[in-house]
Amino acid sequence: MKPMIRAVLFDLDDTLFDHRHCARAALEALRTTHACFAAISATEFERTHGQLLEDLHARVLAGEIGLDDARIERFRRLFLSAGVEASSDLSRAASAEYRSCYLRSWRTVDGASPLLAALSHRVPVGIVSNNLVAEQMEKIRHCGFDTYLSAIVISEEAGAAKPDPAIFRIAMERLSSDPQGTIMIGDSWPADIVGARAAGIRGIWFNRTSEAAPDPDAAVPELHSFTPIDDVLATILGTSEWNGSPLNDRPSASQRLHLTRL
């Protein structure tokens, strides 16, 4: 018999919040503005940008560089990858152009809000995310996710980042759960799945692109979308936990955590 689910944790970017869509829209805007970028295929441009973002984001989280400086440096390097020695002014302007389009493109992953709404009537739900608090809280509130959450754990305030099991333990403590009763859902295999396993938590890989797992494990379920919702709920809660009936046992007010600690 499977342990009863006491809490469900989600990653934020590219699990609930559609970062990939926002980034692609912003990058396409840059390709229409700058000829050097237009000469690069959209796929290669996105890949190069993604790698630069990942590398510099790690330095931001480590406190080695400020967020604004990292954004400018990212675009200096992006221009350099296109054969252009960009000035500080040009890098700053491109960064601002990207950021403006990125913000205008904010949206949820399809089905994320209905899924959170359904789950939050059954078990406490939390987010575990690697990023800065202000950035992630703005996304969460913009998307209306905060309505459904009992805990938000962001690496900047937690002092640990996925895949470090410490950040998952903080989330479980705030949700009064334990590893056997907790599920983690995320798109990053190394951060979300490997990290969850290190904390003793069962993971569900949100694999929208249907790519091959880097570390195949048949015991890890996959979700390729958040619809149809009944099937997704059955995967998360188990068929014995969910039979399509209304979910009336929403956690009490005393079980739901205030988010003021952020």
C-alpha positions, -999 to +999 in steps of 0.1 A: +000+000+000+013+034-009+018+059+019-009+085+022+001+118+005+004+145+031+019+173+009+027+181-027+056+202-037+061+219-071+089+236-088+080+270-103+098+279-135+088+257-164+066+236-141+039+261-130+052+293-146+059+292-183+095+306-183+103+289-216+075+307-234+085+341-220+122+336-228+114+326-264+091+356-270+118+379-256+146+363-277+125+365-308+121+402-302+159+406-300+163+387-332+141+412-350+160+441-335+196+430-339+209+416-372+237+397-356+211+377-337+189+372-367+218+355-385+217+327-358+190+301-359+163+305-333+172+271-318+209+278-315+201+313-301+179+299-275+204+272-265+233+297-262+211+321-241+199+293-219+234+282-211+245+318-203+215+323-182+221+291-162+258+298-157+253+334-145+222+326-125+243+302-104+266+330-096+237+353-086+224+326-063+259+322-048+261+360-042+290+364-065+273+389-088+242+412-086+211+404-106+213+435-128+250+431-135+244+394-144+217+404-169+240+429-186+269+404-186+246+378-201+239+400-231+275+411-235+284+374-238+254+367-261+266+395-284+301+380-282+288+346-293+273+364-324+307+379-332+300+414-318+320+432-291+291+450-274+296+481-253+281+484-219+254+506-232+244+482-259+244+452-235+223+472-210+198+482-237+195+446-250+190+434-214+163+460-209+146+451-242+146+414-233+133+420-198+105+442-210+093+416-235+098+388-209+075+405-184+048+412-210+048+375-219+042+361-184+018+332-183+011+300-165+018+266-178-015+252-193-035+235-166-013+247-137-039+268-119-068+243-121-044+216-108-033+237-079-069+245-071-079+209-071-049+197-050-052+225-025-086+212-015-070+178-007-035+184+007-012+213+016+007+224-015+040+242-016+066+256-041+103+249-039+123+272-062+159+282-069+159+319-074+157+353-057+127+359-034+114+391-051+116+376-086+097+344-077+071+361-054+063+385-082+056+356-106+036+337-080+014+366-073+010+376-109-002+341-117-025+339-087-007+308-074-004+322-038-042+316-033-035+278-033-002+276-015+005+266+021+043+272+018+068+289-005+105+280-001+129+300-023+166+293-022+176+328-014+158+328+019+162+291+026+200+293+024+200+261+002+192+253-034+180+223-052+193+195-054+205+200-018+181+179+003+181+207+029+157+229+009+132+200+006+134+194+044+126+230+050+095+227+028+084+195+046+088+211+080+067+241+069+040+217+056+042+194+086+049+165+063+076+138+060+095+122+031+071+092+029+041+114+026+055+141+002+055+143-036+078+166-056+068+176-091+093+195-114+107+198-148+144+196-139+156+160-135+189+169-117+174+196-094+139+183-088+140+145-092+175+138-080+172+164-052+139+150-041+153+114-040+182+127-019+157+140+006+137+107+006+109+122-014+091+106-043+094+126-075+072+131-105+090+144-136+071+171-155+085+163-189+067+186-214+091+179-242+090+141-238+128+139-237+147+109-224+155+109-187+193+116-181+192+090-154+164+066-163+144+052-134+112+034-141+100+041-106+097+078-114+063+087-130+062+113-158+036+139-166+038+154-201+010+180-194-014+190-166-044+178-186-067+160-184-069+169-147-084+136-135-055+116-150-030+140-135-046+139-100-046+101-102-009+101-110-001+124-081-024+111-055-026+075-066-058+058-079-067+047-044-065+084-033-085+099-062-117+086-077-129+118-095-153+127-066-154+162-053-125+171-029-141+185+002-115+179+028-095+211+022-068+217+048-080+237+077-069+273+083-046+260+110-029+237+086-023+263+059+008+284+065+010+321+064+036+333+039+048+363+058+082+348+065+090+358+029 
